[in-house]
Amino acid sequence: MGSAEYDTEKILIADVCSAGGFMYNDEVQKTLRKLQLAELNIIKLFMKICEKEHLRYFMIGGTMLGAIRHKGFIPWDDDVDIGMPREDYDRLFELLKDGTYLPENFEYLNYKIKDEYKNS
């Protein structure tokens, strides 16, 4: 996926991040922002697959809150929260498990198909 220019919000340095309880400084913010932009690319790929296959999905939790309140990610959020109806999730699982939908640098990891994730 190509890179795009993103609006970056300058975050004030706080002594302690209330969400994670760790020191929150410019270095942490830069690393977190890189992670968020990588997650954004994953979300775009996910959406493309879902739209092509007519799969339903929706934002939940902090992802929905960030989209509404921050017009993007919550500044200290480090994950993406997506929900799907079970029948669509099962169909997505079937589509992704053979790897044909994913770029070469992506791998679909799931406890049902990866031995190292079973019983853990």
Salt bridges, closest charged atoms under 4 A:
ASP26 OD1 - LYS10 NZ 3.33
GLU53 OE1 - ARG91 NH2 2.81
GLU87 OE2 - ARG56 NH2 3.10
ASP88 OD2 - ARG56 NE 2.66
ASP90 OD1 - ARG86 NH1 3.24
GLU94 OE1 - LYS97 NZ 3.04
GLU107 OE2 - LYS114 NZ 2.53
ASP115 OD1 - LYS118 NZ 3.39
